[in-house]
Amino acid sequence: WVVVSQRSPADLLLSAELSRMVSLHSTDLSVHHTLTAPVEGWTGLTGRVSSAMLARILPEGFAQAPLSRVVVCGSAGFTELLRSAVRELGLPPNSVINLGS
Protein backbone atom coordinates (compact mmCIF):
# COMPACT_ATOMS: atom_id res chain seq x y z
CA TRP A 1 0.00 0.00 0.00
CA VAL A 2 1.31 3.40 -1.00
CA VAL A 3 -0.08 6.64 0.37
CA VAL A 4 0.98 9.82 -1.41
CA SER A 5 0.19 13.02 0.46
CA GLN A 6 0.45 16.30 -1.41
CA ARG A 7 -1.05 19.75 -1.26
CA SER A 8 -2.85 19.78 -4.64
CA PRO A 9 -3.23 17.66 -7.80
CA ALA A 10 -0.48 19.72 -9.44
CA ASP A 11 1.90 18.52 -6.71
CA LEU A 12 1.24 14.79 -7.16
CA LEU A 13 4.52 12.99 -7.70
CA LEU A 14 5.04 9.99 -9.95
CA SER A 15 1.30 9.68 -10.60
CA ALA A 16 1.67 8.13 -14.07
CA GLU A 17 4.41 5.77 -12.89
CA LEU A 18 2.44 4.63 -9.86
CA SER A 19 -0.67 4.07 -12.00
CA ARG A 20 1.37 1.94 -14.39
CA MET A 21 2.75 -0.10 -11.50
CA VAL A 22 -0.77 -0.66 -10.13
CA SER A 23 -1.96 -1.84 -13.55
CA LEU A 24 0.88 -4.37 -13.64
CA HIS A 25 0.58 -5.49 -9.99
CA SER A 26 -3.03 -4.78 -9.04
CA THR A 27 -3.29 -7.69 -6.61
CA ASP A 28 -0.14 -6.69 -4.72
CA LEU A 29 -0.13 -2.89 -4.92
CA SER A 30 -2.62 -0.26 -3.89
CA VAL A 31 -1.95 3.48 -4.26
CA HIS A 32 -3.95 6.13 -2.40
CA HIS A 33 -3.52 9.86 -2.96
CA THR A 34 -4.56 12.39 -0.33
CA LEU A 35 -4.61 16.13 -0.82
CA THR A 36 -4.31 18.63 2.01
CA ALA A 37 -5.79 21.40 -0.19
CA PRO A 38 -8.21 19.53 -2.47
CA VAL A 39 -9.74 21.18 -5.49
CA GLU A 40 -13.36 21.03 -6.58
CA GLY A 41 -14.10 17.67 -8.13
CA TRP A 42 -11.35 15.79 -6.28
CA THR A 43 -12.73 12.37 -5.30
CA GLY A 44 -9.73 10.93 -3.50
CA LEU A 45 -8.74 11.14 0.13
CA THR A 46 -8.40 14.56 1.74
CA GLY A 47 -6.48 15.90 4.70
CA ARG A 48 -3.26 14.94 6.40
CA VAL A 49 -2.38 11.30 6.85
CA SER A 50 -3.78 10.10 10.17
CA SER A 51 -4.30 6.86 12.03
CA ALA A 52 -7.99 6.98 11.02
CA MET A 53 -7.05 7.33 7.35
CA LEU A 54 -4.54 4.51 7.56
CA ALA A 55 -7.06 2.29 9.35
CA ARG A 56 -9.50 2.83 6.45
CA ILE A 57 -7.05 1.93 3.69
CA LEU A 58 -4.65 -0.63 5.17
CA PRO A 59 -5.70 -4.27 5.08
CA GLU A 60 -7.34 -5.77 8.14
CA GLY A 61 -4.76 -7.17 10.53
CA PHE A 62 -1.90 -5.02 9.19
CA ALA A 63 -1.01 -3.63 12.62
CA GLN A 64 -0.95 -7.09 14.17
CA ALA A 65 1.25 -8.71 11.51
CA PRO A 66 4.75 -9.15 12.98
CA LEU A 67 6.59 -7.95 9.86
CA SER A 68 4.41 -4.92 9.05
CA ARG A 69 6.48 -1.87 8.21
CA VAL A 70 5.71 1.71 7.23
CA VAL A 71 8.26 3.42 5.00
CA VAL A 72 8.15 7.21 5.03
CA CYS A 73 9.89 9.82 2.93
CA GLY A 74 9.24 13.44 3.77
CA SER A 75 9.98 16.26 6.13
CA ALA A 76 10.77 15.73 9.80
CA GLY A 77 7.27 16.96 10.67
CA PHE A 78 5.64 14.51 8.26
CA THR A 79 7.76 11.67 9.62
CA GLU A 80 6.69 12.47 13.19
CA LEU A 81 3.06 12.67 12.07
CA LEU A 82 3.38 9.17 10.58
CA ARG A 83 5.17 7.80 13.64
CA SER A 84 2.31 9.04 15.81
CA ALA A 85 -0.35 7.61 13.48
CA VAL A 86 1.39 4.22 13.41
CA ARG A 87 1.62 4.12 17.21
CA GLU A 88 -2.11 4.83 17.40
CA LEU A 89 -2.69 1.81 15.15
CA GLY A 90 -0.72 -0.34 17.57
CA LEU A 91 2.49 -0.78 15.59
CA PRO A 92 5.77 -0.45 17.49
CA PRO A 93 7.93 2.64 16.83
CA ASN A 94 10.61 0.54 15.11
CA SER A 95 8.09 -0.41 12.41
CA VAL A 96 8.63 3.00 10.76
CA ILE A 97 11.50 3.16 8.28
CA ASN A 98 12.52 6.72 7.43
CA LEU A 99 14.07 7.26 3.99
CA GLY A 100 14.57 10.97 4.72
CA SER A 101 13.37 13.92 2.70
QUIWO-V775163 format. One record per helix or strand of 3 or more residues. SS is the DSSP state (helix for helix, strand for strand). FROM is the first residue (numbers start at 1). LEN is the number of residues. If there is no record, write none. Layout:
BEGIN
<<SS	FROM	LEN> <SS	FROM	LEN>>
END
This chain:
BEGIN
<<strand	2	5> <helix	9	3> <helix	15	10> <strand	31	5> <helix	51	7> <helix	62	3> <strand	70	3> <helix	76	14> <helix	93	3> <strand	96	3>>
END
